[in-house]
Amino acid sequence: MDKKGVIVSAIECLLFIIYFVLYVFWNPSTNIGKAVMIIVGVLLIIWSILTKRYWKKN
């Protein structure tokens, strides 16, 4: 894994931490808020899977 891979991994970790903190402290009570958090979470998971596949290829 090169420098770019390390940076992407670090950004990914930061995004997950920010997402988790937001979810815990913001605690979306509205259905829209919950839907947004679920969509963002799914997108983060998909993105992490895609980037891991990309780094395995290179």
C-alpha positions in Angstrom: 0.0 0.0 0.0 1.5 3.3 -1.1 1.1 6.8 0.4 -2.2 7.4 -1.4 -3.6 4.2 0.1 -2.6 5.3 3.6 -4.3 8.7 3.1 -7.5 7.1 1.8 -7.6 4.8 4.8 -7.0 7.6 7.2 -9.8 9.7 5.6 -12.1 6.6 5.7 -11.4 6.1 9.5 -12.1 9.8 10.1 -15.4 9.6 8.2 -16.5 6.6 10.3 -15.6 8.3 13.5 -17.4 11.5 12.5 -20.4 9.4 11.4 -20.5 7.5 14.7 -20.1 10.7 16.9 -22.8 12.4 14.9 -25.1 9.4 15.3 -24.6 9.2 19.0 -24.7 12.9 19.9 -27.0 14.3 17.3 -29.3 11.3 17.8 -31.7 11.9 14.8 -35.2 11.7 16.2 -37.0 12.5 12.9 -37.5 9.8 10.3 -35.7 12.0 7.7 -32.7 12.2 10.0 -32.6 8.5 10.5 -33.0 7.8 6.8 -30.1 10.2 6.0 -27.9 8.5 8.6 -28.7 5.1 7.2 -28.1 6.1 3.6 -24.7 7.8 4.6 -23.7 4.7 6.6 -24.5 2.4 3.6 -22.6 4.7 1.3 -19.6 4.7 3.6 -19.6 0.9 3.8 -19.9 0.5 0.0 -17.1 3.1 -0.5 -14.8 1.3 1.9 -15.4 -2.1 0.1 -14.7 -0.5 -3.3 -11.5 1.2 -2.1 -10.3 -2.1 -0.5 -10.9 -3.9 -3.8 -9.1 -1.2 -5.7 -6.0 -1.4 -3.4 -5.9 -5.2 -3.7 -5.8 -4.9 -7.6 -2.9 -2.4 -7.5 
